[in-house]
Amino acid sequence: MAWIERFSCDVCGKQQMSVEEKWWIALSECAPSLDMKGGQPTLKLMPWDNALAHSAESKHLCGAGCVHTFMDRWMAGFRAGTETCVDLPTSS
Ligand SMILES: [Zn+2]
């Protein structure tokens, strides 16, 4: 029997039973701000992609409800100052 990789939802912990379940991927990143003085915190939401799901930064979300909860937490994190936008060093 082939080993099947299973992902679980980063909000509710539900396990993805098959890649046929169309989940969502959220990615928190720093976009360059217009004044170039720092990063602009950005939250990206993308349809499920298996390659992307393997990225360490990717958050796996099982559905709209958990996407909403994740976004609420992300927003609250900035309000509370616990989330910061740090520029990642470029590899080039
Ligand atoms: Zn979930």
PDB file of the backbone (N, CA, C, O) and the ligand in Angstrom, with CONECT records:
HET     ZN  A 101       1
ATOM      1  N   MET A   1       0.840  -1.193   0.000  1.00  0.00           N
ATOM      2  CA  MET A   1       0.000   0.000   0.000  1.00  0.00           C
ATOM      3  C   MET A   1       0.882   1.252   0.000  1.00  0.00           C
ATOM      4  O   MET A   1       1.813   1.374   0.796  1.00  0.00           O
ATOM      5  N   ALA A   2       0.579   2.142  -0.877  1.00  0.00           N
ATOM      6  CA  ALA A   2       1.367   3.376  -1.007  1.00  0.00           C
ATOM      7  C   ALA A   2       1.154   4.274   0.203  1.00  0.00           C
ATOM      8  O   ALA A   2       0.065   4.352   0.773  1.00  0.00           O
ATOM      9  N   TRP A   3       2.210   4.930   0.561  1.00  0.00           N
ATOM     10  CA  TRP A   3       2.129   5.862   1.673  1.00  0.00           C
ATOM     11  C   TRP A   3       1.486   7.141   1.180  1.00  0.00           C
ATOM     12  O   TRP A   3       1.946   7.759   0.220  1.00  0.00           O
ATOM     13  N   ILE A   4       0.437   7.518   1.839  1.00  0.00           N
ATOM     14  CA  ILE A   4      -0.276   8.730   1.430  1.00  0.00           C
ATOM     15  C   ILE A   4      -0.048   9.817   2.470  1.00  0.00           C
ATOM     16  O   ILE A   4      -0.276   9.623   3.664  1.00  0.00           O
ATOM     17  N   GLU A   5       0.392  10.931   1.999  1.00  0.00           N
ATOM     18  CA  GLU A   5       0.635  12.023   2.918  1.00  0.00           C
ATOM     19  C   GLU A   5      -0.684  12.658   3.337  1.00  0.00           C
ATOM     20  O   GLU A   5      -1.556  12.940   2.515  1.00  0.00           O
ATOM     21  N   ARG A   6      -0.798  12.871   4.630  1.00  0.00           N
ATOM     22  CA  ARG A   6      -2.034  13.470   5.139  1.00  0.00           C
ATOM     23  C   ARG A   6      -1.743  14.823   5.749  1.00  0.00           C
ATOM     24  O   ARG A   6      -0.791  14.985   6.512  1.00  0.00           O
ATOM     25  N   PHE A   7      -2.549  15.762   5.417  1.00  0.00           N
ATOM     26  CA  PHE A   7      -2.431  17.076   6.027  1.00  0.00           C
ATOM     27  C   PHE A   7      -3.590  17.259   6.987  1.00  0.00           C
ATOM     28  O   PHE A   7      -4.665  16.688   6.803  1.00  0.00           O
ATOM     29  N   SER A   8      -3.357  18.066   8.021  1.00  0.00           N
ATOM     30  CA  SER A   8      -4.480  18.375   8.898  1.00  0.00           C
ATOM     31  C   SER A   8      -4.663  19.881   8.952  1.00  0.00           C
ATOM     32  O   SER A   8      -3.720  20.651   8.771  1.00  0.00           O
ATOM     33  N   CYS A   9      -5.891  20.275   9.205  1.00  0.00           N
ATOM     34  CA  CYS A   9      -6.249  21.685   9.231  1.00  0.00           C
ATOM     35  C   CYS A   9      -5.524  22.388  10.373  1.00  0.00           C
ATOM     36  O   CYS A   9      -5.529  21.907  11.507  1.00  0.00           O
ATOM     37  N   ASP A  10      -4.899  23.529  10.074  1.00  0.00           N
ATOM     38  CA  ASP A  10      -4.147  24.262  11.088  1.00  0.00           C
ATOM     39  C   ASP A  10      -5.042  24.992  12.083  1.00  0.00           C
ATOM     40  O   ASP A  10      -4.554  25.550  13.066  1.00  0.00           O
ATOM     41  N   VAL A  11      -6.339  24.991  11.836  1.00  0.00           N
ATOM     42  CA  VAL A  11      -7.257  25.640  12.770  1.00  0.00           C
ATOM     43  C   VAL A  11      -8.015  24.604  13.601  1.00  0.00           C
ATOM     44  O   VAL A  11      -7.974  24.653  14.830  1.00  0.00           O
ATOM     45  N   CYS A  12      -8.703  23.672  12.946  1.00  0.00           N
ATOM     46  CA  CYS A  12      -9.549  22.733  13.704  1.00  0.00           C
ATOM     47  C   CYS A  12      -8.914  21.356  13.879  1.00  0.00           C
ATOM     48  O   CYS A  12      -9.411  20.535  14.650  1.00  0.00           O
ATOM     49  N   GLY A  13      -7.819  21.103  13.166  1.00  0.00           N
ATOM     50  CA  GLY A  13      -7.128  19.835  13.336  1.00  0.00           C
ATOM     51  C   GLY A  13      -7.691  18.674  12.540  1.00  0.00           C
ATOM     52  O   GLY A  13      -7.176  17.558  12.617  1.00  0.00           O
ATOM     53  N   LYS A  14      -8.746  18.928  11.775  1.00  0.00           N
ATOM     54  CA  LYS A  14      -9.347  17.884  10.952  1.00  0.00           C
ATOM     55  C   LYS A  14      -8.342  17.359   9.940  1.00  0.00           C
ATOM     56  O   LYS A  14      -7.562  18.123   9.371  1.00  0.00           O
ATOM     57  N   GLN A  15      -8.365  16.049   9.719  1.00  0.00           N
ATOM     58  CA  GLN A  15      -7.428  15.463   8.781  1.00  0.00           C
ATOM     59  C   GLN A  15      -8.013  15.402   7.375  1.00  0.00           C
ATOM     60  O   GLN A  15      -9.177  15.060   7.171  1.00  0.00           O
ATOM     61  N   GLN A  16      -7.166  15.744   6.422  1.00  0.00           N
ATOM     62  CA  GLN A  16      -7.600  15.669   5.026  1.00  0.00           C
ATOM     63  C   GLN A  16      -7.576  14.202   4.609  1.00  0.00           C
ATOM     64  O   GLN A  16      -6.532  13.553   4.675  1.00  0.00           O
ATOM     65  N   MET A  17      -8.708  13.685   4.187  1.00  0.00           N
ATOM     66  CA  MET A  17      -8.810  12.275   3.863  1.00  0.00           C
ATOM     67  C   MET A  17      -8.311  11.964   2.460  1.00  0.00           C
ATOM     68  O   MET A  17      -7.842  10.857   2.198  1.00  0.00           O
ATOM     69  N   SER A  18      -8.406  12.918   1.572  1.00  0.00           N
ATOM     70  CA  SER A  18      -7.888  12.717   0.225  1.00  0.00           C
ATOM     71  C   SER A  18      -7.614  14.066  -0.407  1.00  0.00           C
ATOM     72  O   SER A  18      -8.197  15.077  -0.016  1.00  0.00           O
ATOM     73  N   VAL A  19      -6.712  14.077  -1.400  1.00  0.00           N
ATOM     74  CA  VAL A  19      -6.392  15.342  -2.056  1.00  0.00           C
ATOM     75  C   VAL A  19      -7.570  15.836  -2.881  1.00  0.00           C
ATOM     76  O   VAL A  19      -7.575  16.968  -3.365  1.00  0.00           O
ATOM     77  N   GLU A  20      -8.574  14.969  -3.036  1.00  0.00           N
ATOM     78  CA  GLU A  20      -9.781  15.374  -3.748  1.00  0.00           C
ATOM     79  C   GLU A  20     -10.573  16.406  -2.947  1.00  0.00           C
ATOM     80  O   GLU A  20     -11.376  17.155  -3.501  1.00  0.00           O
ATOM     81  N   GLU A  21     -10.333  16.432  -1.635  1.00  0.00           N
ATOM     82  CA  GLU A  21     -10.978  17.453  -0.810  1.00  0.00           C
ATOM     83  C   GLU A  21     -10.304  18.770  -1.127  1.00  0.00           C
ATOM     84  O   GLU A  21      -9.099  18.926  -0.926  1.00  0.00           O
ATOM     85  N   LYS A  22     -11.067  19.698  -1.612  1.00  0.00           N
ATOM     86  CA  LYS A  22     -10.476  20.967  -2.017  1.00  0.00           C
ATOM     87  C   LYS A  22     -10.353  21.909  -0.829  1.00  0.00           C
ATOM     88  O   LYS A  22     -11.286  22.630  -0.475  1.00  0.00           O
ATOM     89  N   TRP A  23      -9.187  21.879  -0.234  1.00  0.00           N
ATOM     90  CA  TRP A  23      -8.900  22.740   0.897  1.00  0.00           C
ATOM     91  C   TRP A  23      -8.295  24.051   0.410  1.00  0.00           C
ATOM     92  O   TRP A  23      -8.239  24.327  -0.788  1.00  0.00           O
ATOM     93  N   TRP A  24      -7.847  24.845   1.369  1.00  0.00           N
ATOM     94  CA  TRP A  24      -7.267  26.138   1.053  1.00  0.00           C
ATOM     95  C   TRP A  24      -5.906  26.276   1.706  1.00  0.00           C
ATOM     96  O   TRP A  24      -5.617  25.638   2.719  1.00  0.00           O
ATOM     97  N   ILE A  25      -5.084  27.111   1.117  1.00  0.00           N
ATOM     98  CA  ILE A  25      -3.754  27.356   1.674  1.00  0.00           C
ATOM     99  C   ILE A  25      -3.614  28.851   1.941  1.00  0.00           C
ATOM    100  O   ILE A  25      -3.882  29.683   1.074  1.00  0.00           O
ATOM    101  N   ALA A  26      -3.193  29.169   3.150  1.00  0.00           N
ATOM    102  CA  ALA A  26      -2.956  30.568   3.497  1.00  0.00           C
ATOM    103  C   ALA A  26      -1.468  30.773   3.708  1.00  0.00           C
ATOM    104  O   ALA A  26      -0.775  29.917   4.257  1.00  0.00           O
ATOM    105  N   LEU A  27      -0.996  31.913   3.266  1.00  0.00           N
ATOM    106  CA  LEU A  27       0.419  32.237   3.358  1.00  0.00           C
ATOM    107  C   LEU A  27       0.551  33.662   3.861  1.00  0.00           C
ATOM    108  O   LEU A  27       0.013  34.601   3.275  1.00  0.00           O
ATOM    109  N   SER A  28       1.277  33.802   4.958  1.00  0.00           N
ATOM    110  CA  SER A  28       1.498  35.111   5.546  1.00  0.00           C
ATOM    111  C   SER A  28       2.839  35.628   5.054  1.00  0.00           C
ATOM    112  O   SER A  28       3.861  34.962   5.220  1.00  0.00           O
ATOM    113  N   GLU A  29       2.842  36.792   4.457  1.00  0.00           N
ATOM    114  CA  GLU A  29       4.129  37.298   3.961  1.00  0.00           C
ATOM    115  C   GLU A  29       4.229  38.811   4.048  1.00  0.00           C
ATOM    116  O   GLU A  29       3.267  39.508   4.370  1.00  0.00           O
ATOM    117  N   CYS A  30       5.419  39.289   3.752  1.00  0.00           N
ATOM    118  CA  CYS A  30       5.703  40.713   3.766  1.00  0.00           C
ATOM    119  C   CYS A  30       5.809  41.222   2.337  1.00  0.00           C
ATOM    120  O   CYS A  30       6.723  40.847   1.603  1.00  0.00           O
ATOM    121  N   ALA A  31       4.895  42.054   1.956  1.00  0.00           N
ATOM    122  CA  ALA A  31       5.011  42.674   0.639  1.00  0.00           C
ATOM    123  C   ALA A  31       5.755  43.991   0.828  1.00  0.00           C
ATOM    124  O   ALA A  31       5.614  44.628   1.871  1.00  0.00           O
ATOM    125  N   PRO A  32       6.541  44.409  -0.155  1.00  0.00           N
ATOM    126  CA  PRO A  32       7.259  45.688  -0.007  1.00  0.00           C
ATOM    127  C   PRO A  32       6.260  46.835   0.097  1.00  0.00           C
ATOM    128  O   PRO A  32       5.298  46.902  -0.669  1.00  0.00           O
ATOM    129  N   SER A  33       6.494  47.736   1.049  1.00  0.00           N
ATOM    130  CA  SER A  33       5.587  48.874   1.158  1.00  0.00           C
ATOM    131  C   SER A  33       6.004  49.950   0.162  1.00  0.00           C
ATOM    132  O   SER A  33       7.135  49.950  -0.323  1.00  0.00           O
ATOM    133  N   LEU A  34       5.098  50.855  -0.138  1.00  0.00           N
ATOM    134  CA  LEU A  34       5.357  51.854  -1.172  1.00  0.00           C
ATOM    135  C   LEU A  34       6.504  52.790  -0.824  1.00  0.00           C
ATOM    136  O   LEU A  34       7.225  53.251  -1.710  1.00  0.00           O
ATOM    137  N   ASP A  35       6.677  53.077   0.483  1.00  0.00           N
ATOM    138  CA  ASP A  35       7.770  53.987   0.847  1.00  0.00           C
ATOM    139  C   ASP A  35       9.099  53.249   1.038  1.00  0.00           C
ATOM    140  O   ASP A  35      10.109  53.864   1.378  1.00  0.00           O
ATOM    141  N   MET A  36       9.096  51.935   0.821  1.00  0.00           N
ATOM    142  CA  MET A  36      10.296  51.098   0.897  1.00  0.00           C
ATOM    143  C   MET A  36      10.946  51.078   2.280  1.00  0.00           C
ATOM    144  O   MET A  36      12.081  50.628   2.432  1.00  0.00           O
ATOM    145  N   LYS A  37      10.221  51.567   3.282  1.00  0.00           N
ATOM    146  CA  LYS A  37      10.809  51.623   4.622  1.00  0.00           C
ATOM    147  C   LYS A  37      10.586  50.331   5.397  1.00  0.00           C
ATOM    148  O   LYS A  37      11.207  50.097   6.433  1.00  0.00           O
ATOM    149  N   GLY A  38       9.715  49.523   4.893  1.00  0.00           N
ATOM    150  CA  GLY A  38       9.448  48.282   5.601  1.00  0.00           C
ATOM    151  C   GLY A  38       8.486  47.422   4.823  1.00  0.00           C
ATOM    152  O   GLY A  38       8.105  47.748   3.699  1.00  0.00           O
ATOM    153  N   GLY A  39       8.102  46.335   5.424  1.00  0.00           N
ATOM    154  CA  GLY A  39       7.203  45.422   4.744  1.00  0.00           C
ATOM    155  C   GLY A  39       5.758  45.695   5.101  1.00  0.00           C
ATOM    156  O   GLY A  39       5.445  46.205   6.177  1.00  0.00           O
ATOM    157  N   GLN A  40       4.908  45.352   4.196  1.00  0.00           N
ATOM    158  CA  GLN A  40       3.477  45.459   4.408  1.00  0.00           C
ATOM    159  C   GLN A  40       2.959  44.045   4.666  1.00  0.00           C
ATOM    160  O   GLN A  40       3.007  43.188   3.783  1.00  0.00           O
ATOM    161  N   PRO A  41       2.460  43.804   5.894  1.00  0.00           N
ATOM    162  CA  PRO A  41       1.967  42.449   6.175  1.00  0.00           C
ATOM    163  C   PRO A  41       0.845  42.073   5.221  1.00  0.00           C
ATOM    164  O   PRO A  41      -0.096  42.838   5.011  1.00  0.00           O
ATOM    165  N   THR A  42       0.959  40.900   4.657  1.00  0.00           N
ATOM    166  CA  THR A  42      -0.010  40.449   3.659  1.00  0.00           C
ATOM    167  C   THR A  42      -0.421  39.018   3.963  1.00  0.00           C
ATOM    168  O   THR A  42       0.410  38.183   4.321  1.00  0.00           O
ATOM    169  N   LEU A  43      -1.690  38.749   3.818  1.00  0.00           N
ATOM    170  CA  LEU A  43      -2.164  37.382   3.976  1.00  0.00           C
ATOM    171  C   LEU A  43      -2.713  36.921   2.629  1.00  0.00           C
ATOM    172  O   LEU A  43      -3.634  37.518   2.071  1.00  0.00           O
ATOM    173  N   LYS A  44      -2.126  35.856   2.132  1.00  0.00           N
ATOM    174  CA  LYS A  44      -2.542  35.323   0.839  1.00  0.00           C
ATOM    175  C   LYS A  44      -3.391  34.089   1.052  1.00  0.00           C
ATOM    176  O   LYS A  44      -3.108  33.264   1.920  1.00  0.00           O
ATOM    177  N   LEU A  45      -4.433  33.974   0.252  1.00  0.00           N
ATOM    178  CA  LEU A  45      -5.267  32.777   0.309  1.00  0.00           C
ATOM    179  C   LEU A  45      -5.303  32.155  -1.082  1.00  0.00           C
ATOM    180  O   LEU A  45      -5.607  32.822  -2.072  1.00  0.00           O
ATOM    181  N   MET A  46      -4.991  30.877  -1.136  1.00  0.00           N
ATOM    182  CA  MET A  46      -4.922  30.203  -2.426  1.00  0.00           C
ATOM    183  C   MET A  46      -5.681  28.894  -2.404  1.00  0.00           C
ATOM    184  O   MET A  46      -5.816  28.272  -1.350  1.00  0.00           O
ATOM    185  N   PRO A  47      -6.184  28.467  -3.563  1.00  0.00           N
ATOM    186  CA  PRO A  47      -6.798  27.146  -3.630  1.00  0.00           C
ATOM    187  C   PRO A  47      -5.735  26.087  -3.346  1.00  0.00           C
ATOM    188  O   PRO A  47      -4.542  26.329  -3.528  1.00  0.00           O
ATOM    189  N   TRP A  48      -6.168  24.939  -2.908  1.00  0.00           N
ATOM    190  CA  TRP A  48      -5.249  23.863  -2.538  1.00  0.00           C
ATOM    191  C   TRP A  48      -4.302  23.513  -3.684  1.00  0.00           C
ATOM    192  O   TRP A  48      -4.709  23.401  -4.841  1.00  0.00           O
ATOM    193  N   ASP A  49      -3.048  23.347  -3.334  1.00  0.00           N
ATOM    194  CA  ASP A  49      -2.039  22.920  -4.293  1.00  0.00           C
ATOM    195  C   ASP A  49      -1.067  22.033  -3.525  1.00  0.00           C
ATOM    196  O   ASP A  49      -0.469  22.469  -2.542  1.00  0.00           O
ATOM    197  N   ASN A  50      -0.912  20.808  -3.965  1.00  0.00           N
ATOM    198  CA  ASN A  50      -0.098  19.846  -3.217  1.00  0.00           C
ATOM    199  C   ASN A  50       1.354  20.266  -3.036  1.00  0.00           C
ATOM    200  O   ASN A  50       1.933  20.067  -1.968  1.00  0.00           O
ATOM    201  N   ALA A  51       1.944  20.849  -4.082  1.00  0.00           N
ATOM    202  CA  ALA A  51       3.334  21.289  -3.986  1.00  0.00           C
ATOM    203  C   ALA A  51       3.458  22.393  -2.945  1.00  0.00           C
ATOM    204  O   ALA A  51       4.379  22.406  -2.128  1.00  0.00           O
ATOM    205  N   LEU A  52       2.512  23.312  -2.998  1.00  0.00           N
ATOM    206  CA  LEU A  52       2.505  24.443  -2.075  1.00  0.00           C
ATOM    207  C   LEU A  52       2.244  23.986  -0.641  1.00  0.00           C
ATOM    208  O   LEU A  52       2.760  24.567   0.314  1.00  0.00           O
ATOM    209  N   ALA A  53       1.444  22.948  -0.509  1.00  0.00           N
ATOM    210  CA  ALA A  53       1.092  22.430   0.813  1.00  0.00           C
ATOM    211  C   ALA A  53       2.314  21.938   1.580  1.00  0.00           C
ATOM    212  O   ALA A  53       2.298  21.891   2.810  1.00  0.00           O
ATOM    213  N   HIS A  54       3.380  21.569   0.855  1.00  0.00           N
ATOM    214  CA  HIS A  54       4.593  21.067   1.504  1.00  0.00           C
ATOM    215  C   HIS A  54       5.486  22.177   2.041  1.00  0.00           C
ATOM    216  O   HIS A  54       6.400  21.923   2.827  1.00  0.00           O
ATOM    217  N   SER A  55       5.219  23.401   1.617  1.00  0.00           N
ATOM    218  CA  SER A  55       6.033  24.515   2.099  1.00  0.00           C
ATOM    219  C   SER A  55       5.809  24.721   3.594  1.00  0.00           C
ATOM    220  O   SER A  55       4.680  24.659   4.081  1.00  0.00           O
ATOM    221  N   ALA A  56       6.904  24.966   4.313  1.00  0.00           N
ATOM    222  CA  ALA A  56       6.838  25.117   5.766  1.00  0.00           C
ATOM    223  C   ALA A  56       5.986  26.317   6.181  1.00  0.00           C
ATOM    224  O   ALA A  56       5.408  26.325   7.268  1.00  0.00           O
ATOM    225  N   GLU A  57       5.909  27.324   5.317  1.00  0.00           N
ATOM    226  CA  GLU A  57       5.152  28.535   5.662  1.00  0.00           C
ATOM    227  C   GLU A  57       3.656  28.387   5.415  1.00  0.00           C
ATOM    228  O   GLU A  57       2.862  29.193   5.899  1.00  0.00           O
ATOM    229  N   SER A  58       3.276  27.374   4.673  1.00  0.00           N
ATOM    230  CA  SER A  58       1.875  27.224   4.293  1.00  0.00           C
ATOM    231  C   SER A  58       1.000  26.775   5.456  1.00  0.00           C
ATOM    232  O   SER A  58       1.364  25.887   6.227  1.00  0.00           O
ATOM    233  N   LYS A  59      -0.156  27.407   5.561  1.00  0.00           N
ATOM    234  CA  LYS A  59      -1.146  26.979   6.539  1.00  0.00           C
ATOM    235  C   LYS A  59      -2.244  26.257   5.783  1.00  0.00           C
ATOM    236  O   LYS A  59      -2.713  26.725   4.745  1.00  0.00           O
ATOM    237  N   HIS A  60      -2.649  25.115   6.313  1.00  0.00           N
ATOM    238  CA  HIS A  60      -3.645  24.291   5.649  1.00  0.00           C
ATOM    239  C   HIS A  60      -5.001  24.506   6.300  1.00  0.00           C
ATOM    240  O   HIS A  60      -5.163  24.318   7.506  1.00  0.00           O
ATOM    241  N   LEU A  61      -5.971  24.901   5.489  1.00  0.00           N
ATOM    242  CA  LEU A  61      -7.290  25.227   6.030  1.00  0.00           C
ATOM    243  C   LEU A  61      -8.370  24.426   5.309  1.00  0.00           C
ATOM    244  O   LEU A  61      -8.421  24.387   4.080  1.00  0.00           O
ATOM    245  N   CYS A  62      -9.240  23.781   6.110  1.00  0.00           N
ATOM    246  CA  CYS A  62     -10.177  22.810   5.535  1.00  0.00           C
ATOM    247  C   CYS A  62     -11.385  23.432   4.857  1.00  0.00           C
ATOM    248  O   CYS A  62     -12.035  22.783   4.037  1.00  0.00           O
ATOM    249  N   GLY A  63     -11.697  24.682   5.187  1.00  0.00           N
ATOM    250  CA  GLY A  63     -12.874  25.276   4.563  1.00  0.00           C
ATOM    251  C   GLY A  63     -13.032  26.728   4.950  1.00  0.00           C
ATOM    252  O   GLY A  63     -12.217  27.292   5.681  1.00  0.00           O
ATOM    253  N   ALA A  64     -14.103  27.323   4.441  1.00  0.00           N
ATOM    254  CA  ALA A  64     -14.319  28.757   4.639  1.00  0.00           C
ATOM    255  C   ALA A  64     -14.369  29.137   6.127  1.00  0.00           C
ATOM    256  O   ALA A  64     -13.880  30.197   6.516  1.00  0.00           O
ATOM    257  N   GLY A  65     -14.958  28.271   6.951  1.00  0.00           N
ATOM    258  CA  GLY A  65     -15.065  28.571   8.375  1.00  0.00           C
ATOM    259  C   GLY A  65     -13.703  28.714   9.028  1.00  0.00           C
ATOM    260  O   GLY A  65     -13.469  29.622   9.826  1.00  0.00           O
ATOM    261  N   CYS A  66     -12.798  27.791   8.671  1.00  0.00           N
ATOM    262  CA  CYS A  66     -11.458  27.826   9.259  1.00  0.00           C
ATOM    263  C   CYS A  66     -10.608  28.930   8.639  1.00  0.00           C
ATOM    264  O   CYS A  66      -9.732  29.482   9.304  1.00  0.00           O
ATOM    265  N   VAL A  67     -10.857  29.256   7.374  1.00  0.00           N
ATOM    266  CA  VAL A  67     -10.166  30.379   6.738  1.00  0.00           C
ATOM    267  C   VAL A  67     -10.523  31.650   7.504  1.00  0.00           C
ATOM    268  O   VAL A  67      -9.668  32.489   7.788  1.00  0.00           O
ATOM    269  N   HIS A  68     -11.805  31.766   7.830  1.00  0.00           N
ATOM    270  CA  HIS A  68     -12.290  32.934   8.558  1.00  0.00           C
ATOM    271  C   HIS A  68     -11.644  33.031   9.942  1.00  0.00           C
ATOM    272  O   HIS A  68     -11.195  34.098  10.360  1.00  0.00           O
ATOM    273  N   THR A  69     -11.610  31.905  10.635  1.00  0.00           N
ATOM    274  CA  THR A  69     -11.001  31.867  11.968  1.00  0.00           C
ATOM    275  C   THR A  69      -9.522  32.226  11.890  1.00  0.00           C
ATOM    276  O   THR A  69      -9.012  32.978  12.720  1.00  0.00           O
ATOM    277  N   PHE A  70      -8.836  31.679  10.883  1.00  0.00           N
ATOM    278  CA  PHE A  70      -7.416  31.953  10.720  1.00  0.00           C
ATOM    279  C   PHE A  70      -7.178  33.443  10.468  1.00  0.00           C
ATOM    280  O   PHE A  70      -6.252  34.039  11.017  1.00  0.00           O
ATOM    281  N   MET A  71      -8.031  34.030   9.629  1.00  0.00           N
ATOM    282  CA  MET A  71      -7.897  35.451   9.311  1.00  0.00           C
ATOM    283  C   MET A  71      -8.188  36.312  10.541  1.00  0.00           C
ATOM    284  O   MET A  71      -7.526  37.326  10.763  1.00  0.00           O
ATOM    285  N   ASP A  72      -9.164  35.913  11.327  1.00  0.00           N
ATOM    286  CA  ASP A  72      -9.478  36.623  12.576  1.00  0.00           C
ATOM    287  C   ASP A  72      -8.260  36.642  13.497  1.00  0.00           C
ATOM    288  O   ASP A  72      -7.924  37.672  14.081  1.00  0.00           O
ATOM    289  N   ARG A  73      -7.606  35.488  13.616  1.00  0.00           N
ATOM    290  CA  ARG A  73      -6.427  35.377  14.489  1.00  0.00           C
ATOM    291  C   ARG A  73      -5.284  36.231  13.960  1.00  0.00           C
ATOM    292  O   ARG A  73      -4.585  36.904  14.717  1.00  0.00           O
ATOM    293  N   TRP A  74      -5.113  36.189  12.647  1.00  0.00           N
ATOM    294  CA  TRP A  74      -4.037  36.967  12.007  1.00  0.00           C
ATOM    295  C   TRP A  74      -4.264  38.460  12.259  1.00  0.00           C
ATOM    296  O   TRP A  74      -3.332  39.187  12.603  1.00  0.00           O
ATOM    297  N   MET A  75      -5.498  38.906  12.085  1.00  0.00           N
ATOM    298  CA  MET A  75      -5.837  40.309  12.314  1.00  0.00           C
ATOM    299  C   MET A  75      -5.650  40.687  13.774  1.00  0.00           C
ATOM    300  O   MET A  75      -5.103  41.743  14.088  1.00  0.00           O
ATOM    301  N   ALA A  76      -6.109  39.816  14.660  1.00  0.00           N
ATOM    302  CA  ALA A  76      -5.990  40.078  16.096  1.00  0.00           C
ATOM    303  C   ALA A  76      -4.526  40.120  16.512  1.00  0.00           C
ATOM    304  O   ALA A  76      -4.158  40.875  17.411  1.00  0.00           O
ATOM    305  N   GLY A  77      -3.690  39.315  15.863  1.00  0.00           N
ATOM    306  CA  GLY A  77      -2.265  39.277  16.165  1.00  0.00           C
ATOM    307  C   GLY A  77      -1.604  40.623  15.907  1.00  0.00           C
ATOM    308  O   GLY A  77      -0.752  41.061  16.681  1.00  0.00           O
ATOM    309  N   PHE A  78      -1.998  41.281  14.817  1.00  0.00           N
ATOM    310  CA  PHE A  78      -1.432  42.590  14.513  1.00  0.00           C
ATOM    311  C   PHE A  78      -1.944  43.644  15.476  1.00  0.00           C
ATOM    312  O   PHE A  78      -1.200  44.533  15.890  1.00  0.00           O
ATOM    313  N   ARG A  79      -3.220  43.542  15.831  1.00  0.00           N
ATOM    314  CA  ARG A  79      -3.795  44.469  16.801  1.00  0.00           C
ATOM    315  C   ARG A  79      -3.060  44.361  18.138  1.00  0.00           C
ATOM    316  O   ARG A  79      -2.804  45.363  18.806  1.00  0.00           O
ATOM    317  N   ALA A  80      -2.730  43.130  18.508  1.00  0.00           N
ATOM    318  CA  ALA A  80      -2.088  42.895  19.798  1.00  0.00           C
ATOM    319  C   ALA A  80      -0.576  43.100  19.720  1.00  0.00           C
ATOM    320  O   ALA A  80       0.104  43.126  20.746  1.00  0.00           O
ATOM    321  N   GLY A  81      -0.054  43.245  18.503  1.00  0.00           N
ATOM    322  CA  GLY A  81       1.377  43.452  18.343  1.00  0.00           C
ATOM    323  C   GLY A  81       2.197  42.183  18.429  1.00  0.00           C
ATOM    324  O   GLY A  81       3.425  42.246  18.486  1.00  0.00           O
ATOM    325  N   THR A  82       1.542  41.026  18.441  1.00  0.00           N
ATOM    326  CA  THR A  82       2.294  39.781  18.516  1.00  0.00           C
ATOM    327  C   THR A  82       2.758  39.318  17.141  1.00  0.00           C
ATOM    328  O   THR A  82       3.711  38.549  17.017  1.00  0.00           O
ATOM    329  N   GLU A  83       2.067  39.801  16.109  1.00  0.00           N
ATOM    330  CA  GLU A  83       2.503  39.475  14.748  1.00  0.00           C
ATOM    331  C   GLU A  83       3.356  40.631  14.252  1.00  0.00           C
ATOM    332  O   GLU A  83       3.029  41.800  14.460  1.00  0.00           O
ATOM    333  N   THR A  84       4.430  40.291  13.609  1.00  0.00           N
ATOM    334  CA  THR A  84       5.267  41.339  13.040  1.00  0.00           C
ATOM    335  C   THR A  84       5.580  40.998  11.602  1.00  0.00           C
ATOM    336  O   THR A  84       5.459  39.853  11.168  1.00  0.00           O
ATOM    337  N   CYS A  85       5.973  41.992  10.896  1.00  0.00           N
ATOM    338  CA  CYS A  85       6.316  41.786   9.505  1.00  0.00           C
ATOM    339  C   CYS A  85       7.829  41.926   9.375  1.00  0.00           C
ATOM    340  O   CYS A  85       8.367  43.033   9.413  1.00  0.00           O
ATOM    341  N   VAL A  86       8.494  40.814   9.225  1.00  0.00           N
ATOM    342  CA  VAL A  86       9.950  40.824   9.133  1.00  0.00           C
ATOM    343  C   VAL A  86      10.365  40.415   7.728  1.00  0.00           C
ATOM    344  O   VAL A  86       9.938  39.382   7.212  1.00  0.00           O
ATOM    345  N   ASP A  87      11.185  41.224   7.135  1.00  0.00           N
ATOM    346  CA  ASP A  87      11.649  40.897   5.794  1.00  0.00           C
ATOM    347  C   ASP A  87      12.557  39.670   5.828  1.00  0.00           C
ATOM    348  O   ASP A  87      13.517  39.610   6.596  1.00  0.00           O
ATOM    349  N   LEU A  88      12.240  38.719   5.001  1.00  0.00           N
ATOM    350  CA  LEU A  88      13.064  37.523   4.932  1.00  0.00           C
ATOM    351  C   LEU A  88      14.299  37.833   4.091  1.00  0.00           C
ATOM    352  O   LEU A  88      14.213  38.510   3.066  1.00  0.00           O
ATOM    353  N   PRO A  89      15.443  37.331   4.536  1.00  0.00           N
ATOM    354  CA  PRO A  89      16.642  37.572   3.737  1.00  0.00           C
ATOM    355  C   PRO A  89      16.518  36.887   2.369  1.00  0.00           C
ATOM    356  O   PRO A  89      16.066  35.746   2.276  1.00  0.00           O
ATOM    357  N   THR A  90      16.910  37.572   1.349  1.00  0.00           N
ATOM    358  CA  THR A  90      16.812  36.980   0.019  1.00  0.00           C
ATOM    359  C   THR A  90      17.999  36.050  -0.223  1.00  0.00           C
ATOM    360  O   THR A  90      19.108  36.308   0.245  1.00  0.00           O
ATOM    361  N   SER A  91      17.760  35.002  -0.933  1.00  0.00           N
ATOM    362  CA  SER A  91      18.798  34.000  -1.151  1.00  0.00           C
ATOM    363  C   SER A  91      19.795  34.435  -2.218  1.00  0.00           C
ATOM    364  O   SER A  91      20.882  33.867  -2.323  1.00  0.00           O
ATOM    365  N   SER A  92      19.430  35.434  -3.003  1.00  0.00           N
ATOM    366  CA  SER A  92      20.322  35.855  -4.094  1.00  0.00           C
ATOM    367  C   SER A  92      21.426  36.765  -3.596  1.00  0.00           C
ATOM    368  O   SER A  92      22.262  37.210  -4.383  1.00  0.00           O
TER     369      SER A  92
HETATM  370 ZN    ZN A 101     -10.565  23.262   9.749  1.00  0.00          ZN2+
END
